[in-house]
Amino acid sequence: MDYGLKNRLSRIIKPEDNRTVMLAIDHGYFMGPTSGLEDVKGAITPLLPYADSLMLTRGILRNQIDARIDIPIVLRVSGGTSILKDDLSDEDITVSMEDAIRLNASAVALSIFVGSKNEKQGIINLAKLVDEGNRYGIPVLAVTAVGREMARDARYLSLSSRIAAETGASIVKTYYCDDFEKVISTCPVPVVVAGGKKTGEKEALELAYNAVKCGAAGVDMGRNIFQSERPVNMIKAVRAVVHEGLAPEEAYNAVYNVDTP
Ligand code: R5P
């Protein structure tokens, strides 16, 4: 693997344990002012010391994140549709590789929608992005986005994760599901799981625990952290599960039974 690509990847997935806690705050690119992210700077600044990387759009990066903070950036570079549309799969590449480099991105991220009417467009965009990324040593994270009508089961998620890896993605982000070992064992690149809609803290920790137990490299979690009543506690608990291997209950007790601002 090329030095630059490998070096950037190691900023995201920590070589000490091959695990990562990515903080996802890119929801606004199709959801607008997402609950918990109305004031991005206020909400996210206290979380940054506990995140291994930050996944977001260039607009939020430029306007809301202090450039002097040293945190690896995973830049969302796909979009073009909003939650007002029934079909979210009509995405294209929205950021040039030149701008990603200008922003010192450690990786770029794009969604593919396998099984949707725009399946081909997403996969071809991923292929183009991988070619561009390879030119400059920038890894690509592919999000196996799931349309409303698609099942989040091991059969579908292993199909879309494998297609993402075969197309050249360096990291695949997908959803946790039953038989998740199947998704992991058939995907040749590191897999991180999205948290999905806000659930209870213990449930989200359970998801992270089960995902890494099955072989995931970690999480790329958003709403279950920034919509939590105590987001700093939550990200600390997620770290304890992902990096220290604590069981969900232990991680919860370790951080929620101490006072954190
Ligand atoms: C959705 O497409 C975005 O990429 C989010 O980053 C992703 O869903 C992860 O965030 P959450 O944990 O809130 O699902």
Boltz pocket constraint, residues with backbone or C-beta under 6 A from the ligand:
constraints:
  - pocket:
      binder: B
      contacts: [[A, 24], [A, 25], [A, 26], [A, 27], [A, 55], [A, 111], [A, 143], [A, 145], [A, 194], [A, 195], [A, 196], [A, 197], [A, 220], [A, 221], [A, 222], [A, 223], [A, 224]]
      max_distance: 6.0
